[in-house]
Amino acid sequence: MNQKVIGTGQREKTHTLKLVLMERFQQGWEKKGLSQELSLRKKQQTRSVAILGPGRLGQAMGRLLANAGVPISFVAARNQAAARRAVRFIGEGTPLALSDPRLLSASVFLITTSDSAVAEVAGKLARQGKGAETWRGKVVLHTCGSLPSVVLNPFKLRGAAIGSLHPYQTVPSPQAGLRNLRSCFWAIEGEPRALRLARSWVKLLDGVAFSIPPKEKTLYHLSAFIVCPAVVTLMAQAASLLKQAGVPARISRPMLRQFVAEAARNFQDLGGRRALTGPAVRGDWATIRRHLDALQNAAPEFVPVYESLLKAMLALLNATDNMSLDKW
Ligand SMILES: NC(=O)c1ccc[n+]([C@@H]2O[C@H](COP(=O)([O-])OP(=O)(O)OC[C@H]3O[C@@H](n4cnc5c(N)ncnc54)[C@H](OP(=O)(O)O)[C@@H]3O)[C@@H](O)[C@H]2O)c1
């Protein structure tokens, strides 16, 4: 009996000791995790960021970067109300006009204006500040897919490092960007210091960064154009044909989404040639002729698009004489 009491006491002591050790171990880890988190924030906080031209992409990037610990100090727009709206969405930063001299206290500038405004905004801003020292040590990036970073040369001439980072992603609204800019692919180019910063941001957003030669940016951007807005246009046309065929939008939209997602998946798994299906692959010219007759009635303006796509499909299939265009 006595032995049993001593045994229970020992077990309790051992149990208490284990609990104390576990608690200390956990506290140690929490402390370590917290200090890692703090040092990450501190590291990122050494570079204050200004976002210029906060539209759909600028706002989404601003909020994602802010959430990842990058300090967004200023959000500047040509319209003050737009700057204030963007700050509300991003969750931090001071809204400013593009000509506000306070902007110059930032160390990183992210230009997210529409493509045609990048050079103009860059030119005006680079002239602000006195002497070359204003821009020395700073980094300026833009997010335009078709322009190289040399459009930011006015900053380079004043000592800043210039670069570009472009997400291969579609951002129809800032909210959509919050969902889809994480883990996506980013083309980057520019000077080493700008590239290092761009890479670190892509990493913070769990994305994949890859280099693009500056002189190939238009070609690169063209590739995005023919799969994204072009596919959306084709889907809208398909939805319109389905509507004329009596299929309502509540069915056609999810149906088209599922269909295109499957085609995209097959493309990734099999490549273009093997993922192709449909009458062009089968050499089913009677069906193609019926398509063209129906299209002539339903959407005659789309006939040249159909014919061009058919030609492109045949080229992808390395069409033989048996499957040539004069069959229809
Ligand atoms: N959205 C996408 O899917 C996507 C994806 C990848 C890359 N990008 C690139 O990201 C950049 C922005 O695209 P976005 O879709 O976010 O465009 P957006 O929503 O139209 O926003 C463009 C912003 O630029 C400002 N802006 C236009 N002209 C200006 C000027 N002359 N001076 C000062 N600001 C001016 C607009 O200001 P106001 O509000 O005053 O008009 C607006 O804030 C583009 O270079 C685009 O190629 C976009």
The ligand as a MOL file (V3000), in Angstrom:
LIG
                    3D

  0  0  0     0  0            999 V3000
M  V30 BEGIN CTAB
M  V30 COUNTS 48 52 0 0 0
M  V30 BEGIN ATOM
M  V30 1 N -5.0490 44.1330 -64.2460 0
M  V30 2 C -4.3160 43.1350 -64.6830 0
M  V30 3 O -4.8240 42.0460 -64.9570 0
M  V30 4 C -2.8180 43.2880 -64.8020 0
M  V30 5 C -2.0390 42.1230 -64.7660 0
M  V30 6 C -0.6610 42.2460 -64.8910 0
M  V30 7 C -0.0830 43.4860 -65.0500 0
M  V30 8 N -0.8710 44.5920 -65.1150 0 CHG=1
M  V30 9 C -0.1980 45.8830 -65.3350 0
M  V30 10 O -0.3740 46.6930 -64.1880 0
M  V30 11 C -0.5170 48.0540 -64.5800 0
M  V30 12 C -1.8270 48.5710 -64.0430 0
M  V30 13 O -2.8770 47.8300 -64.5660 0
M  V30 14 P -4.3290 47.8540 -63.8700 0
M  V30 15 O -5.1370 46.8170 -64.5580 0
M  V30 16 O -4.1830 47.8330 -62.4090 0 CHG=-1
M  V30 17 O -4.8400 49.2850 -64.3610 0
M  V30 18 P -6.0090 50.1760 -63.7840 0
M  V30 19 O -6.8450 49.4410 -62.8150 0
M  V30 20 O -6.6660 50.8100 -64.9580 0
M  V30 21 O -5.2090 51.2880 -62.9760 0
M  V30 22 C -4.3800 52.1670 -63.6270 0
M  V30 23 C -4.0020 53.2740 -62.6820 0
M  V30 24 O -3.1590 54.1900 -63.3990 0
M  V30 25 C -3.6000 55.5040 -63.1500 0
M  V30 26 N -3.2700 56.3530 -64.2840 0
M  V30 27 C -3.6600 56.2230 -65.5690 0
M  V30 28 N -3.1440 57.2130 -66.3190 0
M  V30 29 C -2.4250 57.9950 -65.4880 0
M  V30 30 C -1.6440 59.1820 -65.6630 0
M  V30 31 N -1.5030 59.7360 -66.8720 0
M  V30 32 N -1.0440 59.6980 -64.5900 0
M  V30 33 C -1.1650 59.1330 -63.3750 0
M  V30 34 N -1.8820 57.9980 -63.1260 0
M  V30 35 C -2.5070 57.4510 -64.1930 0
M  V30 36 C -5.0980 55.3920 -62.9700 0
M  V30 37 O -5.5270 56.5160 -62.2650 0
M  V30 38 P -7.0250 57.0910 -62.3640 0
M  V30 39 O -7.7900 56.2780 -61.3660 0
M  V30 40 O -6.8610 58.5170 -62.0190 0
M  V30 41 O -7.4670 56.8660 -63.7850 0
M  V30 42 C -5.1900 54.0950 -62.1590 0
M  V30 43 O -4.9940 54.3190 -60.7920 0
M  V30 44 C -0.4260 48.0750 -66.1020 0
M  V30 45 O 0.8990 48.3680 -66.4670 0
M  V30 46 C -0.7810 46.6660 -66.4960 0
M  V30 47 O -0.1570 46.2810 -67.7160 0
M  V30 48 C -2.2160 44.5310 -64.9710 0
M  V30 END ATOM
M  V30 BEGIN BOND
M  V30 1 1 1 2
M  V30 2 2 2 3
M  V30 3 1 2 4
M  V30 4 1 4 5
M  V30 5 2 4 48
M  V30 6 2 5 6
M  V30 7 1 6 7
M  V30 8 2 7 8
M  V30 9 1 8 9
M  V30 10 1 8 48
M  V30 11 1 9 10
M  V30 12 1 9 46
M  V30 13 1 10 11
M  V30 14 1 11 12
M  V30 15 1 11 44
M  V30 16 1 12 13
M  V30 17 1 13 14
M  V30 18 2 14 15
M  V30 19 1 14 16
M  V30 20 1 14 17
M  V30 21 1 17 18
M  V30 22 2 18 19
M  V30 23 1 18 20
M  V30 24 1 18 21
M  V30 25 1 21 22
M  V30 26 1 22 23
M  V30 27 1 23 24
M  V30 28 1 23 42
M  V30 29 1 24 25
M  V30 30 1 25 26
M  V30 31 1 25 36
M  V30 32 1 26 27
M  V30 33 1 26 35
M  V30 34 2 27 28
M  V30 35 1 28 29
M  V30 36 1 29 30
M  V30 37 2 29 35
M  V30 38 1 30 31
M  V30 39 2 30 32
M  V30 40 1 32 33
M  V30 41 2 33 34
M  V30 42 1 34 35
M  V30 43 1 36 37
M  V30 44 1 36 42
M  V30 45 1 37 38
M  V30 46 2 38 39
M  V30 47 1 38 40
M  V30 48 1 38 41
M  V30 49 1 42 43
M  V30 50 1 44 45
M  V30 51 1 44 46
M  V30 52 1 46 47
M  V30 END BOND
M  V30 END CTAB
M  END
